């Protein structure tokens, strides 16, 4: 179904590389991996030139994702149905479902991506498909710790697969056990990011994971000996930013981390102390605050390769697809667009991420100085405008 008030039907990439992008969902049963298993969308370079719109996956795979997002935002299912029918419609990601991995390179670098609170595996498709178009294999995890807007797992009952919903857990800000709950969630998120890395390693070895519930119809053997496992990175937004830090603290198999406007509250002291891999923090000055920055400040000195940059005139959701889902006037009304053009914010995030992944701190700093110094600074401050 189309939408009446809409931006373009396909969420086109903002910094396209030389490759088209393929994608495939992969869900693995929890009885094999323990806990609730793993659900992720894999984005990867492809040589496919398919242009049929039906080959591009829907941005909202099921209406329950919109209902869960509404629950997080305090909106009714009826209102979210109206919003999705009039605005979101059948918007699609800029990638080709079931495409084949490109044969133009011998091996591809890998990234694991962690969404924010109320997010999903599809809500960052602009960022993830852009990285994939530059030659990265990106595993976008959909977390089952009750922090996604909505997700599900499949389990076998009487020979049939039954869908079991996993809804978002709403926590009051003054909840006395808030830190304990959030820290437990970040622990589960780390487990899923590590599982995603392990699955990529299995695919690289030519082994298809056991008990695949979604993705059985795909040739996973094409990834054999095609992934560069020695330089894996982990990236996340907000709650996912804390997850990326905690994941790099848990295992040095993640060589680098990128924190997109990270929410530091869920991290315990051990996770803060052990986050020692080179990390780039891309902060939104108007969203950050002193208490959150104090935690970052403890982590900054852990590695000489760490870099902190602050975007001016941007909003917390500028790293997600939301600024591009709505027409500009509605994006401003909903607070997902600031005074800096969203496409410019996304371009900077993608190009700085690529520079950091490929050339480290020096490469990202040079790019910022040469191209984005008009709205990105090395100053570290939050909404109180307190300079550290």
FENNOR-V982411 format. One record per helix or strand of 3 or more residues. SS is the DSSP state (A for helix, B for strand). FROM is the first residue (numbers start at 1). TO is the last residue. If there is no record, write none. Layout:
SS;FROM;TO + SS;FROM;TO
This chain:
B;20;28 + A;30;33 + B;38;46 + A;53;55 + B;56;58 + A;63;73 + A;77;88 + B;92;97 + B;108;114 + A;125;133 + B;136;141 + B;150;157 + B;160;167 + A;178;204 + B;212;214 + A;220;223 + B;227;237 + A;239;250 + B;256;260 + A;269;274 + B;278;284 + A;290;300 + B;307;311 + A;316;319 + A;322;325 + A;328;333 + A;342;372
